[in-house]
Amino acid sequence: MEYSELTSMTEKELHLNLRDERAQLQKLKFSHAVSPVENPHKLRASRKLIARYLTEINRRRIENQSNDGAQ
């Protein structure tokens, strides 16, 4: 997923996608513990996507706080 796609999402969409991606990562980790995943790069990609969601959520939170303080 590209960064421009993240910036176009609403706050609610970001949180929903973050929750879904965390659940998917948990399933991948469990299945990888039981038997090796055929493509271990999926684990890394999922972790990176979660980090991107969190970064965008935090960026918006900080932006909103700075805008509230400036008024």
Long-range contacts (C-beta under 8 A, 24 or more apart in sequence): 1-49, 1-52, 3-52, 6-52, 6-53, 6-56, 7-56, 9-56, 11-57, 11-60, 14-53, 14-56, 14-57, 15-57, 17-53, 18-50, 18-53, 18-54, 18-57, 21-46, 21-49, 21-50, 21-53, 22-50, 25-50
